Amino acid sequence: MADLCRTSSPAATPAGFLPVTGDFPRVLILGSFPSIQSLRHSEYYGNPQNHFWKIMDALFAIEHLLPYRERIEYLTGHHIALWDVVQSCKRRGSADDKIREPVFNDISWFLTAHPTVRLIVLNGTAAGRYYRRMNMPPAIENHILPSTSPANTRYTLAEKVGAWEIIRANSKREK
């Protein structure tokens, strides 16, 4: 069973979620920090307007309308883990550019605990920018992909699915 989330109130200094991981994750998807709606629902990508779950539906046939626990079980069954770069911060609203005083998650610990991770995908430029600030060793391949946020109108859903296709090949077990 996948680890689900821990949250605090989305008040002044919200705390993010624990990582979601199953057995032998091969892909780690890192967001920046959960939106207010995600914090309220205690779900990664809990804003129904966010394209994340629609992209997972297109890539892995994980029906985006399934209950959250089931979506997580299917996702981790594809060897995909979820977490955020930022553990806690000060922020008004949900916009990444409003994040102040970020405290980073211990991504190095996660990678040590899960040596099967072969690819890190950063969900949007903010996640990528914070990840770069952490000065992580470049040992694991990583890519900044178009944000799944509803605020990212630069790309269509189809274009996002195409960009996110990289996780499908990397999520399969090594033979």
N, CA, C and O of each residue as an XYZ file, in Angstrom:
700
protein
N       0.845     -1.187      0.000
C       0.000      0.000      0.000
C       0.881      1.238      0.000
O       1.869      1.308      0.731
N       0.526      2.192     -0.805
C       1.311      3.427     -0.912
C       1.132      4.276      0.335
O       0.073      4.280      0.963
N       2.208      5.005      0.684
C       2.111      5.970      1.771
C       1.302      7.147      1.274
O       1.570      7.673      0.194
N       0.321      7.566      2.043
C      -0.460      8.725      1.636
C       0.124      9.960      2.270
O       1.341     10.025      2.446
N      -0.659     10.922      2.615
C      -0.137     12.253      2.918
C      -0.336     12.677      4.356
O      -1.191     12.167      5.080
N       0.502     13.645      4.739
C       0.354     14.343      6.000
C       0.265     15.814      5.622
O       1.050     16.302      4.808
N      -0.668     16.498      6.199
C      -0.758     17.925      5.907
C      -0.970     18.680      7.192
O      -1.316     18.114      8.229
N      -0.757     19.947      7.097
C      -1.170     20.836      8.167
C      -2.168     21.794      7.544
O      -2.406     21.754      6.337
N      -2.731     22.626      8.337
C      -3.664     23.619      7.843
C      -2.992     24.498      6.804
O      -1.810     24.814      6.943
N      -3.728     24.910      5.745
C      -3.121     25.775      4.741
C      -3.001     27.219      5.219
O      -3.063     28.143      4.408
N      -2.834     27.421      6.506
C      -2.704     28.765      7.075
C      -1.355     29.376      6.726
O      -0.776     29.038      5.694
N      -0.857     30.246      7.548
C       0.319     31.068      7.254
C       1.533     30.279      6.774
O       2.133     30.641      5.761
N       1.908     29.220      7.468
C       3.053     28.422      7.054
C       2.600     26.984      6.845
O       2.720     26.150      7.743
N       2.075     26.695      5.648
C       1.583     25.338      5.419
C       2.737     24.348      5.294
O       3.837     24.694      4.861
N       2.460     23.127      5.678
C       3.410     22.032      5.486
C       2.876     21.157      4.370
O       1.669     20.941      4.264
N       3.767     20.658      3.545
C       3.377     19.823      2.420
C       3.090     18.395      2.840
O       2.831     18.106      4.008
N       3.144     17.522      1.870
C       2.799     16.118      2.057
C       4.048     15.255      2.203
O       5.143     15.633      1.787
N       3.852     14.100      2.801
C       4.882     13.074      2.794
C       4.981     12.517      1.377
O       4.043     12.668      0.593
N       6.091     11.880      1.036
C       6.165     11.290     -0.304
C       5.190     10.135     -0.444
O       4.876      9.443      0.525
N       4.720      9.942     -1.661
C       3.895      8.791     -2.010
C       4.795      7.865     -2.807
O       5.339      8.251     -3.841
N       4.949      6.654     -2.327
C       5.821      5.711     -3.022
C       5.318      4.291     -2.803
O       4.751      3.959     -1.762
N       5.537      3.487     -3.792
C       5.234      2.065     -3.680
C       6.543      1.302     -3.678
O       7.583      1.828     -3.284
N       6.481      0.053     -4.123
C       7.683     -0.777     -4.193
C       8.510     -0.410     -5.420
O       7.985     -0.310     -6.529
N       9.776     -0.215     -5.213
C      10.742     -0.033     -6.285
C      10.388      1.087     -7.269
O      10.270      0.838     -8.468
N      10.218      2.309     -6.775
C       9.894      3.401     -7.705
C      11.046      3.647     -8.678
O      12.213      3.625     -8.289
N      10.710      3.878     -9.935
C      11.714      4.164    -10.964
C      11.688      5.624    -11.381
O      12.684      6.158    -11.869
N      10.535      6.271    -11.185
C      10.375      7.679    -11.540
C       9.910      8.429    -10.297
O       8.988      7.996     -9.605
N      10.555      9.552    -10.024
C      10.134     10.438     -8.944
C       9.648     11.732     -9.579
O      10.414     12.439    -10.233
N       8.372     12.034     -9.383
C       7.808     13.284     -9.875
C       7.811     14.268     -8.718
O       7.221     14.019     -7.667
N       8.487     15.393     -8.930
C       8.575     16.429     -7.903
C       7.813     17.670     -8.356
O       8.120     18.254     -9.395
N       6.827     18.062     -7.571
C       6.162     19.333     -7.786
C       6.882     20.395     -6.976
O       7.899     20.119     -6.340
N       6.355     21.604     -6.999
C       6.948     22.675     -6.199
C       6.398     22.596     -4.779
O       7.134     22.279     -3.844
N       5.107     22.881     -4.613
C       4.432     22.861     -3.318
C       2.936     22.756     -3.598
O       2.463     23.334     -4.577
N       2.167     22.031     -2.764
C       0.744     21.833     -3.048
C      -0.052     23.140     -3.068
O       0.228     24.077     -2.320
N      -1.040     23.166     -3.940
C      -1.963     24.299     -3.989
C      -2.852     24.290     -2.748
O      -2.896     23.310     -2.005
N      -3.542     25.371     -2.544
C      -4.475     25.441     -1.415
C      -5.530     24.347     -1.533
O      -5.875     23.715     -0.535
N      -6.048     24.116     -2.739
C      -7.051     23.054     -2.914
C      -6.464     21.687     -2.613
O      -7.128     20.851     -2.000
N      -5.238     21.449     -3.031
C      -4.599     20.161     -2.729
C      -4.441     19.974     -1.227
O      -4.694     18.890     -0.700
N      -4.021     21.036     -0.538
C      -3.886     20.957      0.919
C      -5.235     20.694      1.581
O      -5.326     19.891      2.510
N      -6.272     21.361      1.113
C      -7.615     21.142      1.690
C      -8.086     19.707      1.494
O      -8.692     19.115      2.388
N      -7.803     19.150      0.314
C      -8.249     17.787      0.003
C      -7.272     16.722      0.486
O      -7.577     15.531      0.441
N      -6.081     17.154      0.954
C      -5.014     16.224      1.350
C      -4.675     15.266      0.213
O      -4.535     14.059      0.413
N      -4.545     15.832     -0.985
C      -4.257     15.044     -2.178
C      -3.241     15.764     -3.051
O      -3.322     16.975     -3.255
N      -2.288     15.003     -3.560
C      -1.430     15.556     -4.600
C      -2.302     15.890     -5.801
O      -3.121     15.077     -6.228
N      -2.122     17.085     -6.340
C      -2.841     17.557     -7.517
C      -4.354     17.468     -7.305
O      -5.094     16.941     -8.136
N      -4.782     18.005     -6.160
C      -6.186     17.945     -5.746
C      -7.085     18.993     -6.379
O      -8.299     18.961     -6.179
N      -6.519     19.912     -7.133
C      -7.348     20.872     -7.860
C      -7.887     20.165     -9.102
O      -7.099     19.724     -9.938
N      -9.209     20.045     -9.246
C      -9.753     19.324    -10.397
C      -9.382     19.949    -11.747
O      -9.485     19.289    -12.781
N      -8.957     21.203    -11.743
C      -8.545     21.858    -12.990
C      -7.094     21.534    -13.363
O      -6.680     21.784    -14.495
N      -6.318     20.977    -12.421
C      -4.941     20.611    -12.699
C      -4.940     19.441    -13.683
O      -5.764     18.533    -13.566
N      -4.039     19.456    -14.632
C      -3.996     18.420    -15.663
C      -3.256     17.152    -15.251
O      -3.233     16.192    -16.021
N      -2.653     17.115    -14.068
C      -1.816     15.974    -13.692
C      -2.535     14.639    -13.866
O      -2.030     13.750    -14.551
N      -3.696     14.493    -13.259
C      -4.375     13.197    -13.300
C      -4.917     12.888    -14.692
O      -5.038     11.717    -15.051
N      -5.241     13.889    -15.469
C      -5.656     13.656    -16.865
C      -4.466     13.163    -17.687
O      -4.626     12.324    -18.573
N      -3.282     13.679    -17.397
C      -2.075     13.210    -18.075
C      -1.789     11.762    -17.686
O      -1.449     10.951    -18.547
N      -1.921     11.428    -16.407
C      -1.706     10.042    -15.969
C      -2.752      9.114    -16.601
O      -2.452      7.964    -16.921
N      -3.957      9.610    -16.774
C      -5.008      8.853    -17.455
C      -4.581      8.562    -18.893
O      -4.693      7.429    -19.360
N      -4.093      9.581    -19.588
C      -3.675      9.410    -20.983
C      -2.479      8.466    -21.110
O      -2.415      7.681    -22.056
N      -1.537      8.531    -20.178
C      -0.326      7.721    -20.273
C      -0.475      6.307    -19.737
O       0.117      5.373    -20.277
N      -1.265      6.141    -18.676
C      -1.325      4.848    -17.986
C      -2.738      4.304    -17.807
O      -2.930      3.282    -17.147
N      -3.725      4.978    -18.389
C      -5.129      4.580    -18.244
C      -5.549      4.538    -16.769
O      -6.297      3.655    -16.349
N      -5.054      5.506    -15.995
C      -5.486      5.670    -14.607
C      -6.629      6.676    -14.651
O      -6.400      7.882    -14.744
N      -7.828      6.191    -14.585
C      -9.016      7.043    -14.720
C      -8.948      8.194    -13.718
O      -8.894      7.975    -12.508
N      -8.952      9.408    -14.232
C      -8.765     10.582    -13.375
C      -9.932     10.849    -12.435
O      -9.820     11.681    -11.535
N     -11.054     10.152    -12.633
C     -12.210     10.335    -11.747
C     -12.301      9.263    -10.658
O     -13.223      9.288     -9.842
N     -11.366      8.336    -10.641
C     -11.345      7.328     -9.573
C     -11.083      8.007     -8.233
O     -10.531      9.107     -8.192
N     -11.476      7.359     -7.138
C     -11.098      7.896     -5.827
C      -9.570      8.016     -5.725
O      -8.829      7.233     -6.320
N      -9.129      8.997     -4.971
C      -7.701      9.316     -4.850
C      -6.860      8.099     -4.480
O      -5.829      7.850     -5.106
N      -7.280      7.343     -3.483
C      -6.499      6.172     -3.042
C      -6.262      5.199     -4.202
O      -5.170      4.649     -4.344
N      -7.276      4.997     -5.014
C      -7.133      4.081     -6.148
C      -6.170      4.641     -7.190
O      -5.351      3.903     -7.737
N      -6.263      5.944     -7.469
C      -5.325      6.558     -8.417
C      -3.897      6.400     -7.933
O      -2.997      6.082     -8.711
N      -3.694      6.626     -6.632
C      -2.353      6.486     -6.053
C      -1.864      5.042     -6.168
O      -0.704      4.819     -6.514
N      -2.709      4.070     -5.890
C      -2.309      2.667     -5.993
C      -1.913      2.312     -7.421
O      -0.915      1.623     -7.636
N      -2.683      2.774     -8.392
C      -2.324      2.513     -9.790
C      -1.014      3.208    -10.154
O      -0.163      2.622    -10.823
N      -0.856      4.440     -9.717
C       0.359      5.193    -10.041
C       1.592      4.513     -9.461
O       2.583      4.315    -10.165
N       1.535      4.155     -8.183
C       2.686      3.486     -7.570
C       2.888      2.088     -8.167
O       4.007      1.575     -8.178
N       1.825      1.481     -8.655
C       1.945      0.210     -9.362
C       2.732      0.335    -10.661
O       3.269     -0.649    -11.171
N       2.794      1.541    -11.184
C       3.606      1.832    -12.369
C       5.007      2.322    -11.977
O       5.752      2.828    -12.817
N       5.351      2.167    -10.709
C       6.679      2.508    -10.181
C       6.969      4.006    -10.238
O       8.086      4.436    -10.525
N       5.929      4.779     -9.956
C       6.049      6.230     -9.939
C       5.796      6.728     -8.524
O       4.811      6.353     -7.888
N       6.691      7.571     -8.043
C       6.570      8.189     -6.719
C       6.281      9.680     -6.900
O       6.647     10.280     -7.910
N       5.619     10.262     -5.902
C       5.300     11.684     -5.906
C       5.842     12.346     -4.649
O       5.815     11.775     -3.559
N       6.331     13.559     -4.831
C       6.723     14.385     -3.696
C       6.839     15.810     -4.195
O       6.592     16.076     -5.372
N       7.204     16.716     -3.335
C       7.427     18.102     -3.710
C       8.827     18.514     -3.295
O       9.398     17.945     -2.364
N       9.374     19.492     -3.978
C      10.688     20.008     -3.623
C      10.606     20.784     -2.308
O      11.501     20.693     -1.469
N       9.528     21.546     -2.139
C       9.375     22.392     -0.960
C       8.556     21.662      0.106
O       7.454     21.181     -0.161
N       9.105     21.588      1.302
C       8.427     20.950      2.438
C       7.457     21.907      3.114
O       6.346     21.518      3.473
N       7.872     23.153      3.289
C       7.025     24.163      3.913
C       7.479     25.535      3.416
O       8.596     25.703      2.928
N       6.589     26.499      3.554
C       6.911     27.847      3.078
C       5.842     28.809      3.586
O       4.859     28.415      4.214
N       6.068     30.064      3.294
C       5.050     31.074      3.489
C       4.538     31.427      2.112
O       5.318     31.618      1.179
N       3.220     31.516      1.983
C       2.659     31.791      0.671
C       1.240     32.315      0.812
O       0.470     31.823      1.636
N       0.898     33.304      0.016
C      -0.491     33.764     -0.104
C      -1.025     33.220     -1.409
O      -0.448     33.458     -2.470
N      -2.116     32.497     -1.339
C      -2.665     31.894     -2.546
C      -1.909     30.635     -2.921
O      -1.192     30.054     -2.106
N      -2.082     30.220     -4.174
C      -1.474     28.974     -4.636
C      -0.347     29.164     -5.640
O       0.311     28.194     -6.017
N      -0.118     30.377     -6.070
C       0.878     30.612     -7.114
C       2.297     30.346     -6.620
O       2.676     30.748     -5.520
N       3.072     29.659     -7.457
C       4.455     29.351     -7.112
C       5.291     30.608     -6.907
O       6.213     30.608     -6.091
N       4.985     31.670     -7.630
C       5.786     32.888     -7.476
C       5.504     33.621     -6.174
O       6.152     34.623     -5.872
N       4.544     33.130     -5.404
C       4.239     33.712     -4.090
C       4.923     32.957     -2.951
O       4.798     33.343     -1.788
N       5.636     31.896     -3.277
C       6.339     31.113     -2.247
C       7.463     31.958     -1.656
O       8.281     32.522     -2.383
N       7.491     32.038     -0.327
C       8.536     32.761      0.396
C       9.113     31.833      1.461
O       8.412     30.973      1.993
N      10.362     32.011      1.757
C      11.057     31.251      2.797
C      10.852     29.732      2.658
O      10.422     29.071      3.604
N      11.161     29.191      1.475
C      10.969     27.744      1.307
C      11.942     26.932      2.143
O      13.116     27.279      2.275
N      11.435     25.855      2.698
C      12.252     24.841      3.377
C      12.138     23.607      2.494
O      11.034     23.150      2.199
N      13.269     23.070      2.074
C      13.253     21.987      1.104
C      13.116     20.614      1.753
O      13.574     20.385      2.872
N      12.472     19.709      1.018
C      12.433     18.314      1.424
C      13.806     17.696      1.216
O      14.615     18.204      0.439
N      14.062     16.603      1.910
C      15.347     15.914      1.826
C      15.306     14.899      0.677
O      15.122     13.700      0.887
N      15.482     15.413     -0.528
C      15.423     14.566     -1.718
C      16.566     13.546     -1.705
O      16.388     12.414     -2.156
N      17.727     13.934     -1.198
C      18.858     12.992     -1.108
C      18.494     11.781     -0.266
O      18.818     10.648     -0.624
N      17.815     12.022      0.862
C      17.364     10.904      1.699
C      16.450      9.979      0.900
O      16.603      8.759      0.943
N      15.495     10.567      0.167
C      14.554      9.757     -0.607
C      15.300      8.888     -1.615
O      15.010      7.699     -1.745
N      16.251      9.473     -2.323
C      16.985      8.733     -3.345
C      17.859      7.638     -2.731
O      18.043      6.582     -3.337
N      18.391      7.880     -1.547
C      19.162      6.849     -0.847
C      18.235      5.710     -0.405
O      18.592      4.536     -0.504
N      17.058      6.067      0.077
C      16.088      5.066      0.526
C      15.456      4.304     -0.630
O      14.952      3.196     -0.448
N      15.483      4.901     -1.823
C      14.856      4.297     -3.013
C      15.854      4.311     -4.169
O      15.719      5.102     -5.103
N      16.852      3.436     -4.104
C      17.909      3.447     -5.123
C      17.444      3.005     -6.510
O      18.223      3.055     -7.462
N      16.196      2.575     -6.639
C      15.676      2.164     -7.938
C      15.239      3.347     -8.801
O      14.938      3.169     -9.982
N      15.200      4.555     -8.225
C      14.795      5.731     -9.006
C      15.849      6.007    -10.070
O      17.037      6.132     -9.774
N      15.387      6.100    -11.318
C      16.271      6.336    -12.457
C      15.996      7.665    -13.151
O      16.800      8.127    -13.961
N      14.853      8.279    -12.829
C      14.471      9.521    -13.488
C      13.728     10.409    -12.502
O      12.834      9.954    -11.788
N      14.107     11.674    -12.472
C      13.378     12.671    -11.686
C      12.727     13.622    -12.673
O      13.386     14.189    -13.545
N      11.432     13.783    -12.520
C      10.670     14.696    -13.362
C      10.221     15.851    -12.486
O       9.631     15.655    -11.423
N      10.510     17.053    -12.950
C      10.139     18.255    -12.206
C       8.927     18.861    -12.883
O       8.961     19.211    -14.063
N       7.852     18.978    -12.114
C       6.577     19.448    -12.650
C       6.589     20.973    -12.711
O       6.120     21.649    -11.796
N       7.129     21.497    -13.799
C       7.131     22.938    -14.024
C       8.438     23.609    -13.662
O       9.299     23.027    -13.001
N       8.567     24.853    -14.112
C       9.816     25.593    -13.921
C      10.086     25.948    -12.469
O      11.246     25.995    -12.058
N       9.044     26.199    -11.677
C       9.276     26.526    -10.264
C       9.899     25.331     -9.544
O      10.864     25.492     -8.798
N       9.355     24.135     -9.762
C       9.943     22.935     -9.157
C      11.379     22.773     -9.629
O      12.258     22.431     -8.838
N      11.623     23.015    -10.910
C      12.968     22.917    -11.451
C      13.918     23.931    -10.837
O      15.063     23.609    -10.522
N      13.443     25.148    -10.669
C      14.271     26.203    -10.079
C      14.641     25.858     -8.642
O      15.800     26.001     -8.254
N      13.668     25.403     -7.842
C      13.963     25.044     -6.451
C      14.876     23.823     -6.387
O      15.775     23.765     -5.549
N      14.653     22.861     -7.254
C      15.508     21.669     -7.291
C      16.955     22.058     -7.589
O      17.876     21.526     -6.970
N      17.162     22.972     -8.523
C      18.513     23.439     -8.865
C      19.152     24.159     -7.683
O      20.361     24.050     -7.475
N      18.362     24.890     -6.910
C      18.892     25.587     -5.733
C      19.420     24.620     -4.691
O      20.275     24.981     -3.882
N      18.916     23.394     -4.705
C      19.352     22.394     -3.733
C      20.727     21.821     -4.069
O      21.317     21.115     -3.252
N      21.243     22.117     -5.262
C      22.553     21.611     -5.697
C      22.656     20.094     -5.576
O      23.619     19.569     -5.018
N      21.664     19.408     -6.100
C      21.669     17.947     -6.078
C      22.751     17.423     -7.016
O      22.997     18.013     -8.068
N      23.396     16.323     -6.644
C      24.386     15.741     -7.558
C      23.678     15.274     -8.841
O      22.559     14.767     -8.778
N      24.319     15.442     -9.985
C      23.656     15.122    -11.256
C      23.643     13.639    -11.601
O      23.521     13.288    -12.775
N      23.762     12.780    -10.631
C      23.857     11.342    -10.890
C      22.584     10.763    -11.507
O      22.651      9.779    -12.245
N      21.439     11.351    -11.220
C      20.172     10.836    -11.735
C      19.652     11.786    -12.805
O      19.611     13.002    -12.618
N      19.260     11.204    -13.921
C      18.686     11.989    -15.015
C      17.466     12.759    -14.496
O      16.645     12.215    -13.758
N      17.362     14.022    -14.890
C      16.197     14.806    -14.486
C      15.788     15.744    -15.612
O      16.615     16.207    -16.397
N      14.485     16.011    -15.669
C      13.924     16.860    -16.716
C      12.857     17.762    -16.115
O      12.059     17.340    -15.278
N      12.863     19.008    -16.560
C      11.776     19.922    -16.212
C      10.732     19.803    -17.306
O      11.013     20.056    -18.477
N       9.522     19.415    -16.914
C       8.430     19.252    -17.867
C       7.426     20.386    -17.698
O       7.419     21.058    -16.666
N       6.578     20.603    -18.704
C       5.569     21.656    -18.576
C       4.692     21.422    -17.344
O       4.238     20.307    -17.087
N       4.470     22.481    -16.603
C       3.640     22.392    -15.411
C       2.245     21.899    -15.757
O       1.671     22.274    -16.779
N       1.713     21.052    -14.886
C       0.343     20.567    -15.055
C      -0.674     21.542    -14.477
O      -1.878     21.305    -14.575
N      -0.215     22.623    -13.884
C      -1.075     23.619    -13.257
C      -2.072     24.212    -14.256
O      -1.747     24.388    -15.430
N      -3.285     24.519    -13.788
C      -4.239     25.182    -14.671
C      -3.773     26.588    -15.071
O      -4.265     27.148    -16.051
N      -2.837     27.152    -14.325
C      -2.303     28.472    -14.663
C      -1.372     28.401    -15.876
O      -1.099     29.425    -16.503
N      -0.888     27.213    -16.211
C       0.003     27.048    -17.357
C      -0.831     26.860    -18.618
O      -1.169     25.738    -18.995
N      -1.155     27.970    -19.261
C      -1.960     27.931    -20.485
C      -1.079     27.995    -21.732
O      -1.582     28.077    -22.852
N       0.220     27.957    -21.531
C       1.155     27.999    -22.666
C       1.072     26.725    -23.502
O       1.341     26.746    -24.703
N       0.698     25.615    -22.862
C       0.631     24.321    -23.529
C      -0.792     23.767    -23.442
O      -1.481     23.950    -22.439
N      -1.216     23.089    -24.503
C      -2.499     22.388    -24.468
C      -2.319     21.100    -23.669
O      -1.193     20.678    -23.407
N      -3.419     20.485    -23.287
C      -3.346     19.196    -22.595
C      -2.612     18.178    -23.466
O      -1.783     17.421    -22.959
N      -2.900     18.147    -24.756
C      -2.232     17.195    -25.656
C      -0.720     17.438    -25.699
O       0.050     16.479    -25.723
N      -0.290     18.681    -25.708
C       1.135     18.991    -25.699
C       1.782     18.569    -24.380
O       2.913     18.083    -24.367
N       1.069     18.754    -23.283
C       1.587     18.323    -21.984
C       1.736     16.803    -21.960
O       2.754     16.285    -21.501
N       0.724     16.090    -22.452
C       0.793     14.624    -22.494
C       2.021     14.202    -23.294
O       2.753     13.308    -22.870
N       2.257     14.829    -24.440
C       3.413     14.496    -25.264
C       4.722     14.708    -24.520
O       5.622     13.872    -24.602
N       4.839     15.804    -23.803
C       6.059     16.090    -23.050
C       6.246     15.112    -21.900
O       7.372     14.716    -21.601
N       5.157     14.720    -21.255
C       5.218     13.833    -20.101
C       5.392     12.365    -20.499
O       5.559     11.508    -19.631
N       5.354     12.072    -21.780
C       5.509     10.700    -22.278
C       6.799     10.056    -21.764
O       6.867      8.832    -21.646
N       7.805     10.847    -21.462
C       9.096     10.343    -20.988
C       8.948      9.462    -19.748
O       9.762      8.566    -19.529
N       7.925      9.707    -18.941
C       7.811      8.909    -17.709
C       7.301      7.506    -17.980
O       7.572      6.592    -17.201
N       6.559      7.315    -19.085
C       6.018      5.977    -19.356
C       7.149      4.978    -19.592
O       7.162      3.911    -18.978
N       8.076      5.298    -20.452
C       9.186      4.366    -20.755
C      10.061      4.142    -19.534
O      10.562      3.037    -19.324
N      10.249      5.178    -18.728
C      11.124      5.074    -17.556
C      10.479      4.399    -16.365
O      11.178      4.011    -15.429
N       9.176      4.250    -16.373
C       8.492      3.653    -15.219
C       8.475      2.125    -15.299
O       8.156      1.457    -14.316
N       8.815      1.574    -16.460
C       8.802      0.123    -16.618
C       9.996     -0.495    -15.908
O      11.059      0.114    -15.794
N       9.796     -1.707    -15.439
C      10.880     -2.419    -14.750
C      11.996     -2.759    -15.698
O      11.782     -3.009    -16.885
N      13.211     -2.765    -15.145
C      14.343     -3.233    -15.935
C      14.209     -4.723    -16.150
O      13.700     -5.450    -15.298
N      14.664     -5.155    -17.278
C      14.561     -6.581    -17.582
C      15.824     -7.293    -17.206
O      15.927     -8.506    -17.388
